[in-house]
């Protein structure tokens, strides 16, 4: 059985990481790479290009919206 590459949030450090996850246990195995800044920028770029916001369910059961808007100087 292989350990697929996944992206996820480390709850303690609040880092978005990519690495391999054991399919049976759901636990990270081996090295993980911090992609927090790259991931946030990629989501912002995606939403800006798509010209819409995105809703998502969080782990606490609530729903949230991500919106990108220009910041005026």
MONOR-V702276 format. One record per run of one state. SS is the DSSP state (a for helix, b for strand, c for the rest). FROM is the first residue (numbers start at 1). TO is the last residue. If there is no record, write none. Layout:
ss/from/to
SS/FROM/TO
SS/FROM/TO
This chain:
ss/from/to
c/1/4
b/5/10
c/11/14
b/15/21
c/22/27
b/28/34
c/35/35
a/36/50
c/51/53
b/54/57
c/58/62
b/63/66
c/67/73
